[in-house]
Amino acid sequence: MDRADDRVFYRNLKKSYPIVDRGEGVYIYDTQGKQYLDGSGGAAVVGIGHGVQEITEAMLRQARRISFSHGSQFTSQAAIDLASKLSKFSPDGLTRVYYLSGGSEAVETAVKLARQYHVERGKPEKYKVISRWTSYHGNTLGALALSGHTGRRRYYLPLLQHTPHIVPAYCYRCPFGITPENCSVECALDLEKTILYEGPESVSAFVAEPIVGATAGVLVPRNGYFQKIREICDRYDVLFISDEVMTGMGRTGKNFGIDHWNVTPDLIAVGKGLSSGYTPIYTLIVKEDIYQTIKEGSGSFVHGHTYGQNPLSCAVASAVMDYVQKHDLVTRSARMGEVLLQALQSLTRFDFVGDIRGKGLFAGIEFVKDRKTKEPFDPRLKMNGSIAGRAFGKGLITYPGGGGADGIRGDHLLLAPPLIITEEQITRLVSILDQTFAEISREI
Ligand SMILES: Cc1ncc(COP(=O)(O)O)c(C=O)c1O
């Protein structure tokens, strides 16, 4: 293939990307025939594995009938079926499904819906949305304003609306310097303080990833954190938006990440694993009460995107959900997640491995310059990128990230392999990481 005339505007303009050819199970192949173990499912997207025939057949069946109809003119059986499956899959009370095509879109839709809900119930002064530092909710301006990642925000800061952020639930780097024995989930109480400072009458919603993904490599909050968050939201009439774009659809070993704590959010944004990468589709799953408020009020949510609710994407996601359930992949994620976490422990033999954490097949490795002080590497070293680059060269795909420690410093790798991964494949994954870390450790 001639690459001299390649006009694609890539993410990294200085990098040369291999050309992808095909995918099969947990593997991706490039056009040179090189095999890669997809250790991160792209960016925590691929759940059921690549190249599943049942999905392409469902895609074809729907495409033969109709691929696109506009949401303002038609519904489709595919949209109706998927909404029904999703509402059964969701925590009790979350019954309505709004269709979208991207994660940033889903988060911003949640923010707009929360706002309209408050207006329709006679509380037009409620508009502020509180989020957390060390979080990621998307790259569009509204979602980026909520995201708490300095590195991703700083170029665009003048364009971002100023919104309040609270501290993250980051036990390895506790923002209060508290040890687990003395912890009273102070990081959750920070929400209450912030609501009070901002004025509860002005606060519309709180948004959080139940388990932080991209910005810090799997931050699992301690038990009690989200129960406290729910209590505080209820006390001040603030909606709780669970951003499950990465953690939904079984990724963490439960249907949704928030299910680990039996907490019911008001709105759930979900995507990625919803279609396992077979098509771009995201949804916002909505509590019945919010839906009814709008229905009995103005009767319409003043919102909508062209490709939301397109029958083709709905049919594909529906087939993916069937596959997840038929193969019990949520339970499998919990079980294989334990195998992965256990296997990763061997990597603590490298001094620069600071922390290894995970829930289901969602795991993170944080790197530090000094294990005792937890001092991060100089970000100019681009440790996370060079570790991931080296693993990629050896045929293992991981999802690197930085800035977890303070927005700029901090390095981690995110692992989120397809939920179908086997024990042997996990052993291979860890062995490639081991070889990679051994090389890095010789160099630092
Ligand atoms: C938790 C979370 N929310 C939102 C997004 C944004 O999704 P998208 O890239 O589809 O806009 C992401 C993307 O990784 C995410 O991890």
The ligand as an SDF file (V2000), in Angstrom:
LIG
                    3D

 16 16  0  0  0  0  0  0  0  0999 V2000
  -15.4270    7.5160   31.2160 C   0  0  0  0  0  0  0  0  0  0  0  0
  -15.4310    8.1080   29.8570 C   0  0  0  0  0  0  0  0  0  0  0  0
  -16.3690    9.0250   29.5240 N   0  0  0  0  0  0  0  0  0  0  0  0
  -16.4300    9.5870   28.3050 C   0  0  0  0  0  0  0  0  0  0  0  0
  -15.5090    9.2470   27.3340 C   0  0  0  0  0  0  0  0  0  0  0  0
  -15.5790    9.8920   25.9810 C   0  0  0  0  0  0  0  0  0  0  0  0
  -16.0070    9.0070   25.0110 O   0  0  0  0  0  0  0  0  0  0  0  0
  -15.7540    9.3330   23.4550 P   0  0  0  0  0  0  0  0  0  0  0  0
  -14.2980    9.1900   23.2180 O   0  0  0  0  0  0  0  0  0  0  0  0
  -16.5840    8.3140   22.7330 O   0  0  0  0  0  0  0  0  0  0  0  0
  -16.2670   10.7290   23.2240 O   0  0  0  0  0  0  0  0  0  0  0  0
  -14.5220    8.2930   27.6130 C   0  0  0  0  0  0  0  0  0  0  0  0
  -13.5330    7.8900   26.6070 C   0  0  0  0  0  0  0  0  0  0  0  0
  -12.6090    7.1860   26.8410 O   0  0  0  0  0  0  0  0  0  0  0  0
  -14.4750    7.7240   28.9110 C   0  0  0  0  0  0  0  0  0  0  0  0
  -13.5320    6.8350   29.2520 O   0  0  0  0  0  0  0  0  0  0  0  0
  1  2  1  0
  2  3  1  0
  2 15  2  0
  3  4  2  0
  4  5  1  0
  5  6  1  0
  5 12  2  0
  6  7  1  0
  7  8  1  0
  8  9  2  0
  8 10  1  0
  8 11  1  0
 12 13  1  0
 12 15  1  0
 13 14  2  0
 15 16  1  0
M  END
$$$$
